[in-house]
Amino acid sequence: MILFSCAAHAQWVDTFDTLNPAWTTDRYAPAEFQSASFDGDNRLQITIDQTGSSANRPAPTYTAPFFNTQGDQRPVGIVGGWSLSAQVYVSSAFDTTTGQLVQTNLWAETGTNSTNNDYAIMGFTNASPTDPLNPDASDRAFTFEIFSATEADPTGWFDVGLPTGFAFNAWHTLEETYTGTAFEYLLDGTVVDTVPSADGEDLQSTLLEAYNFGQTDANGLNNYSVYWDNAIAAAVIPEPKSFTLAIGLATLGLAWTQRWLFRKIV
């Protein structure tokens, strides 16, 4: 028997059947952030196109690379341990080293207040790790990634590869948790990295983002859509030690009773 020392209690679950008005623009609005029918159900669709590229955003306020990251955020407000997860669809169209650049991520904004925050970020990209804005870079490859300022990668992005049994044209679950001492990153239920963090990493909000690379094709277009679903923000509450002890004693008692009955029968 496995004894669980903590329990997750959902703060909210978003199935994106409709777009909850709690989602508001972060940094800059993508071409679309909406509930849309896809793969047999309503999902969240984030579309990036040339209208949001740095060349077409209002100058000078929105031309900085900071505004290439485009999406929405939703308040959470969980104090203490937490878990944030969502499913993302990975299209085979993104398995390219010459075509459209793509990046999309699930963000957890954490901290004790709006000026003392940190981020846990996880998603995927097919951009080069050394020259991410160059669609012709020789080291382009599809990969899942996390953002961690403590990793050796000077950009803060760290490739975690592909999970066992990975398939394109399928849904994959991304999860970020705060244990009280670290951020854990899980891909399809498997921990792929753990990053130490400070105390007080309360979950303030979640963000779903995509990146506008400003890339153009032969038709002068720069567009791609990514689909997310089933976003869950949950508090992770440790069970009291007495509760765990009670379960353990009950388990031992059951084992002793079964042994006593076996002896009586024999």
Steps between C-alpha positions, in 0.01 A plus 500: 500500500624852414449768764449848361644783710320776311179568309419728207190720515405678176477878515354500153469277194470654154375277217476797261148408387466878502766760577481603864510883530762460775755459219652840413779608265857461619769712329335506157188336358553216249292499182260258673456381857164329489296187555486311170385160378796269444553124514140430597454756779539865590860592587705811557644624171795740497582633154814695412520695174676790333265762648673453835858500373738772618479666157123540531456582872451864606835678528688572711310351797449144374791434264737353761562121499322484838171527310577207269365282783124519451212348694267539798520453875251391765519568876542204735590602857626178662716540812750222570543185292329485164469312172430651158433282196355512150483290186652621174455357150824442308442513127728317257520831313738615773740213430702708257847648477418724205138608545313719745671581829277431799513532878224471759518476878308459824616757758459507876554847646601458861607704801361672806392815312499651151848649539664191652434232242658205328390282210467131427465457123460189285407444137641407159684656208668412171732800505878485519640516856792715378329715236126487580385769256668338201271255313802372305713416805673164464424384855122535492307207650164445668529469877319565825665763717494665839620841613745497787737783576714259704587273208833529317321619185563877507162574342323322788330251264574133547399224255348191663457297182203275425319261738499124453231403251473855368282550192415797284135586431422415861429667835771521764470607864732762646511553877688732732494456877645686796613272781599770749866483402500444124310515172434156350428466129304198377441392141226243449525411868879459515725744685748643248669762718505644851620855563567629853303812592455737791226482760175686445443406137123547521319448169370843401392438142534273199583606146462323166731651241636459148792677333489725196825443310416755229569233242352535151444238235468538121155652547618753756320319780612400849229297660458187708244379752553296814228332705481461876238332720411395855705752696493423874633713786498312830621548856720217628427456870716271717298252702540520880758255633239353730283420196785319325589320824138391543494352149829325567375350827176394336697327225714316756187403693341358186812299422510359857129408488545322165797303640300405816203383291729296276647326803152427642383353169811285468 
